[in-house]
């Protein structure tokens, strides 16, 4: 064995440790639950991969007055799931999304036009956990970042809208500009 290899080998093993321990089954950034089965809010989601900011998006019937100060919704996904998506065009088991809804404001400091983001209004989470949820995916709503939440029941509109209109695996990849092209190339995208 060359000397440099002998020196580097322990380093390589150390670097691989988090993966060896977590394995593919349970990545280190996957969902975590309380003893009672509630999802813990993923407190470090702001270190995850940013997918998009929707501005003032509404999905109901048209005709409502446009909002002067529309909400932003910022979408984040855990890094291990993002990497798997880049390889396959599908979201793997243990994918966690956070939709962070923030209020906006146009008057402040030097701003003369447009809107900037302010406080959070709500946070919603979408998790793939094949053994836990009958339809593989579960939805959760959070008011406080530090809390835990019960799964939103299966009959809720979250499930039907995402199943009917989400372009890839019940998620809205049609609105995530960097992933849209990739999903089309991988053949996992459906027009919805
Ligand atoms: C009428 C359709 C509709 C309903 C109902 C709905 N959503 Fe969504 N959801 C969307 C759209 C559209 C997006 C993409 C938002 C964007 O691009 O900023 C989205 C994105 C999300 C995301 C980001 C990850 C993903 O799946 O793409 C989460 C998390 C989420 N919704 C949670 C919820 C929860 C929780 C509920 C129920 C309380 C819900 N949604 C109900 C349409 C819907």
py3Dmol code that shows the C-alpha trace and the ligand (Angstrom):
import py3Dmol

protein = """\
ATOM      1  CA  UNK A   1       0.000   0.000   0.000  1.00  0.00           C
ATOM      2  CA  UNK A   2       1.461   3.441  -0.876  1.00  0.00           C
ATOM      3  CA  UNK A   3       2.177   5.564   2.170  1.00  0.00           C
ATOM      4  CA  UNK A   4      -0.192   8.396   1.181  1.00  0.00           C
ATOM      5  CA  UNK A   5      -3.029   5.891   0.921  1.00  0.00           C
ATOM      6  CA  UNK A   6      -2.348   4.570   4.421  1.00  0.00           C
ATOM      7  CA  UNK A   7      -2.483   8.126   5.701  1.00  0.00           C
ATOM      8  CA  UNK A   8      -5.659   9.057   3.857  1.00  0.00           C
ATOM      9  CA  UNK A   9      -7.613   5.898   4.585  1.00  0.00           C
ATOM     10  CA  UNK A  10      -8.624   6.786   8.185  1.00  0.00           C
ATOM     11  CA  UNK A  11      -9.736  10.222   6.955  1.00  0.00           C
ATOM     12  CA  UNK A  12     -11.890   8.689   4.249  1.00  0.00           C
ATOM     13  CA  UNK A  13     -13.502   6.370   6.795  1.00  0.00           C
ATOM     14  CA  UNK A  14     -14.191   9.283   9.142  1.00  0.00           C
ATOM     15  CA  UNK A  15     -15.731  11.346   6.336  1.00  0.00           C
ATOM     16  CA  UNK A  16     -18.029   8.466   5.443  1.00  0.00           C
ATOM     17  CA  UNK A  17     -19.221   7.882   9.005  1.00  0.00           C
ATOM     18  CA  UNK A  18     -22.398   9.985   8.938  1.00  0.00           C
ATOM     19  CA  UNK A  19     -23.589   8.053   5.893  1.00  0.00           C
ATOM     20  CA  UNK A  20     -22.618   4.677   7.307  1.00  0.00           C
ATOM     21  CA  UNK A  21     -24.518   5.393  10.520  1.00  0.00           C
ATOM     22  CA  UNK A  22     -27.560   6.965   8.915  1.00  0.00           C
ATOM     23  CA  UNK A  23     -27.557   4.690   5.891  1.00  0.00           C
ATOM     24  CA  UNK A  24     -29.865   5.232   2.935  1.00  0.00           C
ATOM     25  CA  UNK A  25     -32.870   4.215   5.047  1.00  0.00           C
ATOM     26  CA  UNK A  26     -32.625   7.097   7.504  1.00  0.00           C
ATOM     27  CA  UNK A  27     -30.571  10.071   6.290  1.00  0.00           C
ATOM     28  CA  UNK A  28     -29.297  12.422   8.999  1.00  0.00           C
ATOM     29  CA  UNK A  29     -31.658  15.151   7.749  1.00  0.00           C
ATOM     30  CA  UNK A  30     -34.766  12.924   7.527  1.00  0.00           C
ATOM     31  CA  UNK A  31     -38.021  13.336   9.507  1.00  0.00           C
ATOM     32  CA  UNK A  32     -37.955  12.995  13.304  1.00  0.00           C
ATOM     33  CA  UNK A  33     -40.943  12.119  15.464  1.00  0.00           C
ATOM     34  CA  UNK A  34     -41.857  12.380  19.127  1.00  0.00           C
ATOM     35  CA  UNK A  35     -42.592   9.220  21.140  1.00  0.00           C
ATOM     36  CA  UNK A  36     -46.286   9.931  20.488  1.00  0.00           C
ATOM     37  CA  UNK A  37     -45.737   9.900  16.698  1.00  0.00           C
ATOM     38  CA  UNK A  38     -45.913  13.643  16.083  1.00  0.00           C
ATOM     39  CA  UNK A  39     -43.510  15.185  13.569  1.00  0.00           C
ATOM     40  CA  UNK A  40     -40.888  17.433  15.137  1.00  0.00           C
ATOM     41  CA  UNK A  41     -40.462  20.703  13.297  1.00  0.00           C
ATOM     42  CA  UNK A  42     -37.133  20.529  11.380  1.00  0.00           C
ATOM     43  CA  UNK A  43     -35.508  23.478  13.138  1.00  0.00           C
ATOM     44  CA  UNK A  44     -32.518  23.730  10.761  1.00  0.00           C
ATOM     45  CA  UNK A  45     -34.517  23.822   7.490  1.00  0.00           C
ATOM     46  CA  UNK A  46     -32.946  27.195   6.634  1.00  0.00           C
ATOM     47  CA  UNK A  47     -29.709  25.256   6.013  1.00  0.00           C
ATOM     48  CA  UNK A  48     -31.483  23.058   3.451  1.00  0.00           C
ATOM     49  CA  UNK A  49     -31.826  23.562  -0.317  1.00  0.00           C
ATOM     50  CA  UNK A  50     -33.967  26.522  -1.397  1.00  0.00           C
ATOM     51  CA  UNK A  51     -36.293  25.705  -4.319  1.00  0.00           C
ATOM     52  CA  UNK A  52     -38.450  28.774  -4.892  1.00  0.00           C
ATOM     53  CA  UNK A  53     -40.385  31.751  -3.545  1.00  0.00           C
ATOM     54  CA  UNK A  54     -43.981  31.935  -4.752  1.00  0.00           C
ATOM     55  CA  UNK A  55     -45.418  35.465  -4.486  1.00  0.00           C
ATOM     56  CA  UNK A  56     -49.115  35.943  -3.725  1.00  0.00           C
ATOM     57  CA  UNK A  57     -50.053  32.542  -5.175  1.00  0.00           C
ATOM     58  CA  UNK A  58     -53.737  31.606  -4.774  1.00  0.00           C
ATOM     59  CA  UNK A  59     -55.394  28.389  -5.857  1.00  0.00           C
ATOM     60  CA  UNK A  60     -59.050  29.153  -5.175  1.00  0.00           C
ATOM     61  CA  UNK A  61     -61.695  30.544  -7.511  1.00  0.00           C
ATOM     62  CA  UNK A  62     -60.620  33.668  -9.438  1.00  0.00           C
ATOM     63  CA  UNK A  63     -62.228  37.026  -8.710  1.00  0.00           C
ATOM     64  CA  UNK A  64     -60.696  37.858  -5.356  1.00  0.00           C
ATOM     65  CA  UNK A  65     -59.097  41.287  -5.005  1.00  0.00           C
ATOM     66  CA  UNK A  66     -55.343  41.158  -5.525  1.00  0.00           C
ATOM     67  CA  UNK A  67     -53.514  41.672  -2.248  1.00  0.00           C
ATOM     68  CA  UNK A  68     -51.431  44.878  -1.987  1.00  0.00           C
ATOM     69  CA  UNK A  69     -48.945  43.111   0.245  1.00  0.00           C
ATOM     70  CA  UNK A  70     -48.974  39.498  -0.956  1.00  0.00           C
ATOM     71  CA  UNK A  71     -47.409  36.679   1.055  1.00  0.00           C
ATOM     72  CA  UNK A  72     -44.267  34.940  -0.101  1.00  0.00           C
ATOM     73  CA  UNK A  73     -44.030  31.181   0.236  1.00  0.00           C
ATOM     74  CA  UNK A  74     -40.469  29.883   0.406  1.00  0.00           C
ATOM     75  CA  UNK A  75     -39.889  26.209  -0.322  1.00  0.00           C
ATOM     76  CA  UNK A  76     -36.976  24.250   1.171  1.00  0.00           C
ATOM     77  CA  UNK A  77     -36.118  20.539   0.885  1.00  0.00           C
ATOM     78  CA  UNK A  78     -33.658  18.400   2.855  1.00  0.00           C
ATOM     79  CA  UNK A  79     -30.299  18.011   1.155  1.00  0.00           C
ATOM     80  CA  UNK A  80     -30.212  14.198   0.986  1.00  0.00           C
ATOM     81  CA  UNK A  81     -33.563  14.142  -0.843  1.00  0.00           C
ATOM     82  CA  UNK A  82     -32.437  16.935  -3.176  1.00  0.00           C
ATOM     83  CA  UNK A  83     -29.328  14.974  -4.149  1.00  0.00           C
ATOM     84  CA  UNK A  84     -31.387  11.849  -4.823  1.00  0.00           C
ATOM     85  CA  UNK A  85     -33.786  13.913  -6.955  1.00  0.00           C
ATOM     86  CA  UNK A  86     -30.881  15.174  -9.076  1.00  0.00           C
ATOM     87  CA  UNK A  87     -29.939  11.539  -9.782  1.00  0.00           C
ATOM     88  CA  UNK A  88     -33.387  10.035 -10.364  1.00  0.00           C
ATOM     89  CA  UNK A  89     -36.010  12.770 -10.863  1.00  0.00           C
ATOM     90  CA  UNK A  90     -38.021  11.244  -7.990  1.00  0.00           C
ATOM     91  CA  UNK A  91     -38.273  12.173  -4.303  1.00  0.00           C
ATOM     92  CA  UNK A  92     -36.900   9.326  -2.146  1.00  0.00           C
ATOM     93  CA  UNK A  93     -38.240   7.918   1.126  1.00  0.00           C
ATOM     94  CA  UNK A  94     -37.503  10.402   4.006  1.00  0.00           C
ATOM     95  CA  UNK A  95     -37.937  13.505   1.846  1.00  0.00           C
ATOM     96  CA  UNK A  96     -38.937  16.545   3.932  1.00  0.00           C
ATOM     97  CA  UNK A  97     -40.247  19.821   2.453  1.00  0.00           C
ATOM     98  CA  UNK A  98     -40.883  23.023   4.379  1.00  0.00           C
ATOM     99  CA  UNK A  99     -43.196  25.678   2.935  1.00  0.00           C
ATOM    100  CA  UNK A 100     -42.456  28.850   4.878  1.00  0.00           C
ATOM    101  CA  UNK A 101     -45.162  31.465   4.409  1.00  0.00           C
ATOM    102  CA  UNK A 102     -43.978  35.016   5.051  1.00  0.00           C
ATOM    103  CA  UNK A 103     -45.747  38.345   5.019  1.00  0.00           C
ATOM    104  CA  UNK A 104     -44.416  41.105   2.752  1.00  0.00           C
ATOM    105  CA  UNK A 105     -44.057  44.836   3.006  1.00  0.00           C
ATOM    106  CA  UNK A 106     -43.084  47.541   0.524  1.00  0.00           C
ATOM    107  CA  UNK A 107     -42.368  50.541   2.767  1.00  0.00           C
ATOM    108  CA  UNK A 108     -39.173  50.366   4.790  1.00  0.00           C
ATOM    109  CA  UNK A 109     -35.608  51.670   4.816  1.00  0.00           C
ATOM    110  CA  UNK A 110     -34.425  52.672   1.302  1.00  0.00           C
ATOM    111  CA  UNK A 111     -37.056  50.616  -0.544  1.00  0.00           C
ATOM    112  CA  UNK A 112     -39.003  52.559  -3.214  1.00  0.00           C
ATOM    113  CA  UNK A 113     -40.788  49.782  -5.088  1.00  0.00           C
ATOM    114  CA  UNK A 114     -41.499  46.071  -4.957  1.00  0.00           C
ATOM    115  CA  UNK A 115     -41.819  43.961  -1.817  1.00  0.00           C
ATOM    116  CA  UNK A 116     -39.501  42.424   0.741  1.00  0.00           C
ATOM    117  CA  UNK A 117     -40.201  39.573   3.160  1.00  0.00           C
ATOM    118  CA  UNK A 118     -41.025  40.027   6.829  1.00  0.00           C
ATOM    119  CA  UNK A 119     -42.345  37.718   9.599  1.00  0.00           C
ATOM    120  CA  UNK A 120     -43.569  34.149   9.174  1.00  0.00           C
ATOM    121  CA  UNK A 121     -47.318  33.584   8.903  1.00  0.00           C
ATOM    122  CA  UNK A 122     -47.252  29.761   8.981  1.00  0.00           C
ATOM    123  CA  UNK A 123     -45.077  26.787   8.156  1.00  0.00           C
ATOM    124  CA  UNK A 124     -46.290  23.656   6.401  1.00  0.00           C
ATOM    125  CA  UNK A 125     -44.396  20.407   6.024  1.00  0.00           C
ATOM    126  CA  UNK A 126     -44.754  17.586   3.462  1.00  0.00           C
ATOM    127  CA  UNK A 127     -42.960  14.336   4.298  1.00  0.00           C
ATOM    128  CA  UNK A 128     -42.419  11.080   2.465  1.00  0.00           C
ATOM    129  CA  UNK A 129     -42.154   8.198   4.923  1.00  0.00           C
ATOM    130  CA  UNK A 130     -43.136   4.918   3.283  1.00  0.00           C
ATOM    131  CA  UNK A 131     -43.534   2.847   6.423  1.00  0.00           C
ATOM    132  CA  UNK A 132     -45.442   5.469   8.380  1.00  0.00           C
ATOM    133  CA  UNK A 133     -48.022   6.900   5.959  1.00  0.00           C
ATOM    134  CA  UNK A 134     -50.460   4.690   3.987  1.00  0.00           C
ATOM    135  CA  UNK A 135     -50.113   6.875   0.852  1.00  0.00           C
ATOM    136  CA  UNK A 136     -46.365   7.334   1.503  1.00  0.00           C
ATOM    137  CA  UNK A 137     -46.771  11.119   2.030  1.00  0.00           C
ATOM    138  CA  UNK A 138     -48.015  13.061   5.062  1.00  0.00           C
ATOM    139  CA  UNK A 139     -48.833  16.764   5.583  1.00  0.00           C
ATOM    140  CA  UNK A 140     -48.282  18.810   8.747  1.00  0.00           C
ATOM    141  CA  UNK A 141     -48.995  22.384   9.810  1.00  0.00           C
ATOM    142  CA  UNK A 142     -46.960  24.338  12.369  1.00  0.00           C
ATOM    143  CA  UNK A 143     -47.553  27.610  14.138  1.00  0.00           C
ATOM    144  CA  UNK A 144     -44.368  27.587  16.173  1.00  0.00           C
ATOM    145  CA  UNK A 145     -41.014  26.406  14.884  1.00  0.00           C
ATOM    146  CA  UNK A 146     -40.037  24.614  18.056  1.00  0.00           C
ATOM    147  CA  UNK A 147     -43.161  22.454  18.283  1.00  0.00           C
ATOM    148  CA  UNK A 148     -44.333  19.070  17.039  1.00  0.00           C
ATOM    149  CA  UNK A 149     -47.503  18.454  15.037  1.00  0.00           C
ATOM    150  CA  UNK A 150     -49.962  15.655  14.351  1.00  0.00           C
ATOM    151  CA  UNK A 151     -50.434  14.497  10.753  1.00  0.00           C
ATOM    152  CA  UNK A 152     -53.200  16.395   8.936  1.00  0.00           C
ATOM    153  CA  UNK A 153     -55.963  13.782   8.366  1.00  0.00           C
ATOM    154  CA  UNK A 154     -56.053  12.020   4.975  1.00  0.00           C
ATOM    155  CA  UNK A 155     -59.354  13.558   3.834  1.00  0.00           C
ATOM    156  CA  UNK A 156     -57.915  17.101   3.889  1.00  0.00           C
ATOM    157  CA  UNK A 157     -57.570  19.141   0.694  1.00  0.00           C
ATOM    158  CA  UNK A 158     -53.756  19.107   1.000  1.00  0.00           C
ATOM    159  CA  UNK A 159     -53.760  15.483  -0.194  1.00  0.00           C
ATOM    160  CA  UNK A 160     -56.256  15.826  -3.037  1.00  0.00           C
ATOM    161  CA  UNK A 161     -54.806  19.014  -4.532  1.00  0.00           C
ATOM    162  CA  UNK A 162     -51.220  17.747  -4.351  1.00  0.00           C
ATOM    163  CA  UNK A 163     -52.187  14.348  -5.824  1.00  0.00           C
ATOM    164  CA  UNK A 164     -54.209  15.853  -8.667  1.00  0.00           C
ATOM    165  CA  UNK A 165     -51.979  18.796  -9.550  1.00  0.00           C
ATOM    166  CA  UNK A 166     -48.433  18.114  -8.329  1.00  0.00           C
ATOM    167  CA  UNK A 167     -46.186  17.449 -11.360  1.00  0.00           C
ATOM    168  CA  UNK A 168     -43.839  14.937  -9.668  1.00  0.00           C
ATOM    169  CA  UNK A 169     -44.702  12.538  -6.802  1.00  0.00           C
ATOM    170  CA  UNK A 170     -47.460  14.836  -5.377  1.00  0.00           C
ATOM    171  CA  UNK A 171     -45.058  17.831  -5.260  1.00  0.00           C
ATOM    172  CA  UNK A 172     -45.214  21.064  -7.264  1.00  0.00           C
ATOM    173  CA  UNK A 173     -42.034  20.709  -9.294  1.00  0.00           C
ATOM    174  CA  UNK A 174     -43.743  22.716 -12.083  1.00  0.00           C
ATOM    175  CA  UNK A 175     -43.100  25.786  -9.888  1.00  0.00           C
ATOM    176  CA  UNK A 176     -39.501  24.897  -8.869  1.00  0.00           C
ATOM    177  CA  UNK A 177     -37.577  26.402 -11.789  1.00  0.00           C
ATOM    178  CA  UNK A 178     -34.277  24.560 -11.418  1.00  0.00           C
ATOM    179  CA  UNK A 179     -35.939  21.130 -11.004  1.00  0.00           C
ATOM    180  CA  UNK A 180     -38.580  21.467 -13.712  1.00  0.00           C
ATOM    181  CA  UNK A 181     -36.148  20.917 -16.602  1.00  0.00           C
ATOM    182  CA  UNK A 182     -34.394  18.088 -14.792  1.00  0.00           C
ATOM    183  CA  UNK A 183     -37.648  16.194 -14.087  1.00  0.00           C
ATOM    184  CA  UNK A 184     -38.589  16.521 -17.771  1.00  0.00           C
ATOM    185  CA  UNK A 185     -35.217  15.102 -18.804  1.00  0.00           C
ATOM    186  CA  UNK A 186     -35.602  12.193 -16.356  1.00  0.00           C
ATOM    187  CA  UNK A 187     -39.125  11.510 -17.660  1.00  0.00           C
ATOM    188  CA  UNK A 188     -40.750  11.791 -14.210  1.00  0.00           C
ATOM    189  CA  UNK A 189     -42.704  14.983 -14.965  1.00  0.00           C
ATOM    190  CA  UNK A 190     -46.428  15.064 -15.751  1.00  0.00           C
ATOM    191  CA  UNK A 191     -48.213  18.159 -17.047  1.00  0.00           C
ATOM    192  CA  UNK A 192     -50.865  19.085 -14.446  1.00  0.00           C
TER     193      UNK A 192
END
"""
ligand_1 = """\
43
LIG
C -55.483 23.867 -4.191
C -54.162 23.276 -4.194
C -53.372 23.108 -2.901
C -53.839 22.760 -1.654
C -55.260 22.498 -1.198
C -52.659 22.662 -0.807
N -51.522 22.943 -1.515
Fe -49.596 22.789 -0.832
N -48.920 23.517 -2.594
C -49.707 23.916 -3.648
C -48.873 24.579 -4.643
C -49.342 25.185 -5.965
C -47.559 24.552 -4.150
C -46.308 25.191 -4.784
C -46.021 26.501 -4.060
C -44.930 27.340 -4.680
O -44.528 27.095 -5.818
O -44.450 28.296 -4.025
C -47.624 23.837 -2.883
C -46.527 23.508 -2.127
C -46.577 22.925 -0.877
C -45.416 22.513 -0.133
C -43.992 22.512 -0.647
C -43.593 21.109 -1.132
C -44.423 20.494 -2.246
O -45.157 19.547 -1.933
O -44.317 20.889 -3.407
C -45.876 22.098 1.078
C -45.038 21.608 2.248
C -47.323 22.224 1.070
N -47.710 22.709 -0.160
C -48.141 21.896 2.134
C -49.538 21.926 2.069
C -50.403 21.611 3.198
C -49.965 21.218 4.591
C -51.698 21.722 2.737
C -52.997 21.509 3.478
C -53.182 22.238 4.720
C -51.613 22.124 1.334
N -50.300 22.229 0.972
C -52.705 22.310 0.529
C -51.059 23.692 -3.792
C -51.912 23.262 -2.791
"""
view = py3Dmol.view(width=600, height=400)
view.addModel(protein, "pdb")
view.setStyle({"model": 0}, {"cartoon": {"style": "trace"}})
view.addModel(ligand_1, "xyz")
view.setStyle({"model": 1}, {"stick": {}})
view.zoomTo()
view.show()
